[in-house]
Amino acid sequence: MTGLIALPSEVLEHILLRLDPIDVAQISQCCHLLRLMLYNPQDKLLWRKLYLTLPLDDPRNCVSTQGVRRHDIDWMAILQRFIRARTVLYNPSLSRPGERLTILHTLLELVAWVPPLVDMEDLEHISLNLAWVVATLQGTSFFEDIELSGLVTEEERQICARLHTYFGLTVKDITRTGRVRSRAYVYDMRNYSRDNLYGPLNMTGGVNWVHVQAIHHVVSMHIVDFQQEEDASFRFAIFPMSIQTTQIVLPPGTNLDDDEDWAGVSGSWKVSFCFCDHRELLRYNEPDTDGNLDTSIFEEADFGEVYRTFNVILEKVSCSFDPKNPKRPVIDFKGEMPDTTSTMTGTVRMTTDAQVQWKFFSGEQEQSIWQ
């Protein structure tokens, strides 16, 4: 080890940067002087360089889902969290008791903090973070193993469902069992009340990601064309509701804090929805004597579910101050569907947990029918 320490610092650094961060950590255990050099609290340059050797986005170029840039990056901390998450994902048997929540938070940080795209056609700034998550989790049952675990906490369940929603369809999502489970949740009218504004929210106004993921699953199965269910060759599907479309679009020079239309409402959109026959909906929501609903209705060959997509042109009508989110006013909008008499109105606001909430009212000739 004496020969290694005797090397010029720039040569030693060059050697270390060619190693995996796990190997660098192991080297630090071999010599007190090397440990002092690597863990010097006054010099984190080496940790930054080590992080930037990984197939991930440079955190300095990333923004949150609300378009906020991060500051004061602790390179050693984010590198250590990533390496630990990578280790457990590659070999779940190495997971320590109580570590699952930390791993989920690390994955969420990777997915939620990415470089912004200039526009939807921007191929130059495709997120390396998102690509790594897909490469690591495709073809696995990672999400379902956690979601169906009897020992999972509610916080873990919500973060896992959020990641599942961002990711897209998994191998178990395309099975009949998986589809029945999501439909059973979505069409269970007990999951809708005044307390959650009849939508996928919790009682405090935050997002219920378990509910959102079930909706996402039901709709996604109409978008992706599977030749057969339970396709053994399926690993990952790229479609308009999978992980690559979660990357924020932020044109250069945009400051969302100064823009009344911070959600980019005005413009052309596609609106999709699906629903089942109201008679089947009512039949499903008739509980037995124990209060259970019969999900076998979703396995019947003649179960019908309609899926539609419409083009709509939206226009911001007005904004109103939101005291809980001073930099994100509530946006009121209206819209028309070309070549039809259908209209749409609604609002966009921030939820209590800093997510964007869209609320729609649609109908004919400005008469609201659906919400």
Buried (B, 14 or more C-beta within 10 A) or exposed (E): EEEBEEEEEEEBBEEBBEBEBEEBBEBBEEBEEBBEBBBEEEEBEBBBBBBBBBEBBEBEBBBBBBBBEBEEBEBBEBBBBBBBBBBBBEEEEEBEEEEBBBBBBBBBBBBBBBBBBBEEEBEEBBBBBBBBBBEBBBEBBBBBEBBEEEEBEEEBBBBBBBBBBBBBBBBBBBBEEBBBBBBBBBBBEEBBEEEBEEBBBBEEBBBBBBBBBBBBBBBBBBBBEEEEEEEEEBEBBEEEBBBBBBBBBBEEEBEBEEBEBBBBBBEEBEBEEBBBEEEBBEEBEEEEEEEEBEBEBBEEEEBEBEEEBBBBBBEBBEBEEBEEBEBBBBBBBBBBBEEEEBBBBBBBBBBBEBBBBBEBBBBEEEEBEEE
